[in-house]
Amino acid sequence: MLKAENLGHHYRGGPWLFRGVELEARPGEVLTVLGPNARGKTTLLTCLAGVRTPVEGAVHSDGPIGYVPQSHAANHQFTVHDMVLMGRARTMRVFASPSAADSEAAWEALERVGIAHLGGATYAELSGGQRQLTLIARALVATPSTLILDEPTSALDLRNQRRVLTIIRTLAAEGLAIIMTTHDPAHAFLTSRTTLVMDADGLSIGETARQLTEARLSTLYRTPIRVRDVPVDRGSQCVVVPDFSANDDAAPSASTPPSQRKDHDG
C-alpha cells in the first residue's frame, strides 16, 4: 500500500500546484487521477513515486514503487530485453553486472505483458504501444508493490489502449496497488472504483461514479460532456462523449464559484 499524508508541492516562486493531499493506493485497486493540462498531475505522480521531493508532506509505502513515465526517448539501440533489465538496477550492488537471475526476471516481466517475442528487437524500432508495454515491464521487473503510470495510453491507438488497460486491470487483480493518470474519463470508469480529480479549486477524491458526473466533467474540461452506459459483449461499458460542436460558452467556466456549480456530489 502507498499512502500520502499532507502532500504539497510548488516550484520556486510559483503557486502551490497541490496542497494537503491525503490518499491511499491499496493492493488490488486502481486509483485514477484526472485533470486538465498543466494542473500538476505529473508533478503529483513524481512526488508519489519518489522521483521528486515534495515541498511538504510525506509518502509512505510498504514496498518498492514502480514508475512508468509519460514519454521516453527512443533514440538509442538497446534491445527490448536490455531496456527491461535496466529496471533491476535498484536490486543490484553498485558496479555489479546483471546475473542470470536478473536476465530471467526481465524475460518473465516481458512475458507478463505479452511481448517476450520482442525481447531481441531494438527498442527504437518498436511501435508506441510496444514501447509502453516495454516500460511497464521495466517497472515490473523490480517487483514493486505499487505501480504508478503517467498517461499510459497517451498517443496509443484504440487496440493498444485496450491492451494496456487490460494489463493494468490484470496487474491490479494480481495484487498490485496502481495509480495512473489519464485524459479519458472512460478509462477511470473501466478500471477504478476511486478517482482523484484535480481542478481549479483543488483536489477531491471519491467514488468514480460520484466524482465523474456529466456536470463535473463538463466543468472540469469546459466542454459539454455526456456519460452513457452502452451494451458490449460482456455486459455494459460506460462511455464519455464530449460535444466538440459546442461553442466555448456552452460549458460552465472552471472559474465559476463552487457554490454556483451544479456538480456537487450527493
N, C-alpha and C positions, 0 to 999 in steps of 0.2 A: 504493500500500500504506500502511496505517496500522499503527503499532507502538507499544505501550505498554510502558514499562520501569519496574518497581518502583513502580507506581502505587498510591497510598494516599490515603484521604480520611476525615475525620471532621468533624462540626460542633463548634463551640466548646463545650467542656465535656462532649462526648459521647464514646462509644466509637468505635473505628475501624469504619467500615462495610465497608471492604475495605483490604487492605494487601498489598504485594508482587505486584501484578497484572502478569503478563507475558503479552502476547497479540499476535498479528498478524492483521490482516484483509487478505487477499490479493485481488488483482484476479480477478474471475470466481467468487468464492466468497461464500457467506452464512455468517456466524457468528451463531448464535442464543444468546441469554442467557436462562436460566430461573432462577426462584427464587420463594419465597413473597413475599407482600405485605410491604412495609416492610423488605426485605432490602438495599436500596441500588441496585437495578438502574437506576433513573432517574438517580441521582447518578453512577453509573459512566458512563452514556452521555453525560451532560452534560460530564463531565471529558474523555472521549474526543473529544467534538465541539468542545471549546474554549469551551463556554458557561460552564463553571465551572473555576476553577484548583484543581488537586488540592493537598493538603497536602504530598505528597511524590511524587517520580517525575516522569516526562515522557512526552509523547505526540509522536510524530514522524509526519509524513505527507508523501508525495511530491506532494501536490496539494491542492486545496480540499476541505473536508469539508462535506457537506450534512447538515442535521439536521431531522428531522420529529418534533415533539413529540407527546406523548400526547394532548393536547387543545388546542383553540384557540377563543377567544371568537368568537362568530358574531353579535355584536350591532351590526355596522356594515353599511354599504351599499355596500361596494366590489364591483365586478364580479369575476367569477372571473379574467378576464384581468388585471385590476389586482392582484389578490392574488398571482398568479404573477409579474407584472412586478416586484413588490417584492423578489423574490429576486435581481434583477440589481443591487441596491444596492451590493454589495461590489465589483462590476466598474466602477462609475461614479465619476467625480470628485465631490468634495464640492460640493453645491449644483447639480450638473448635472441636467438633465432627461433622462428616458429618450429614447433615439434610436429611429429607425425599426428599426434592427437589434435593439435591446433588445425592442421590441414583437414583432418577428418571432420572436425567440428564445422569448418567452413563448408565442406560438401553437404553436411547434414542441414545446415541453415539454407543452402540453395535448394535442397530437396524440399524443405519445409515450405518454401514459397513457390515451388513448382518450376524452377529454372535451372536445375542441376545440369541439364543438357547444354546450357550456355556457359558452363564453367571455364572452358578453354577459349571462349571468344574474347575479343578485345572490348573493354568497356565503352570506348569511344564509338564503337560501331553499333551499339545497341539502340533500340527504339526508346522513346521516352518512358513507355510503360515498363520495359525491361530494366532500364536504369533504376526506376523507382523500386522495383522488386529487389534489385541488387542492393540498394541502400537499406531496405528493410532487412534483408538477410544479414548485412554487415552489422546492423544494430542487434539482431537476434543472436549472433554468434558469441556475444559477450554474456549470454544468459541473463538478460535483465528481468527484474520483477515488474518494472513499469516501462512502457514504450511510449514515447512522445513523438508525434509526427506533425510536421508543419505543412499543411495543404498537400497531403499525399496524393490527391487526384488532380492537382493543378496541371493543366495543359495536356491531359490524357484524353483519348477518345473514349466513347461510351463503353466499349468492350474492356479496355484496360481499367477504366474506373470500376467496373463491376469486379474485375479480378482483384484489384487492390482492396476494395471494400469487403469482398468475400474473405480475403486473407485476414483483414483486421478483425472481422467477426469471429473467424476461426481461432485466432490467437487469444481473443478475449475468452472464448469458450474453453480454451486450454488453461485459463487461469491468470493470464497477464492483466495488469491494470493498464489501460490505454487512454491517452489524451491526444486529441487531434484537432486541428483547425480545418475549416472548410468555408467556401463561399456558397455552397449549395445546401440550403436547409434540408432538402430531401435526404441528404446523407445522414443528417442528425436523426431524422425520423426513422431511418433504416437501421442505424447502429446503436443509438444511445437512448437510455432512459432519462439521462440527466444532461442538460445543456447549459453552458455558461455563455451569456450574451454580454458583449462589450459595446456600449453605445455612448452617446454624448453625456449621459447622466451618470455614467459609471458602469459597474458590473452587477449582474444579477445571475443567480444560479438556481435551477429548479427542474422540475419535471419537463421533459422536452415538449410535450403537447401543450402545456400551460405557458411555457416560455415563447413558443413559436406560433402564436396565433396570427391570423391574417392581418389584424390591425398592428400587432407588434412588428411583424416583418415589413409591412408597408412603411411604417415609420422608420424602422432601422435602415432600410435601403432607399428610402424616399422614392419608392416606386410602388404602384398598386400591385398587390400580390394576392393570389388565391391559393388556398390549400385544399386539396381534394384527395379522397381515397379512390383508387381505381383498381378494378379486378386484374389480377395476374394469375399465372399458373398455380401458385401456391397460396391462394387467398387474396389479399389486397395489399396495396402499397400506397403510401402517402406521397403525393407529388406536389410540387410547389411551382406555380405558374405566374411569372411576372408579366404585367401588361406593358410591353415595350411600345405600344402605340400611344400610351397616355402622355399628356404634357407634363412638364416638370411640376406644375402646380397641382396635379391631380393627386399627389401623395402628400401626407402630412409632413410638415417640416420636422427635422430632427431636433430643432431648437425649441419646439413647442413645449411649454412648461408641462411637467408630468401631470399636474392637476387638471390640465385641459385635454389630455390624451384619452383615447378610448381603448387603450390596450392594456389596462390594468389586469393582472391575473386575478381570477376569482370568479 
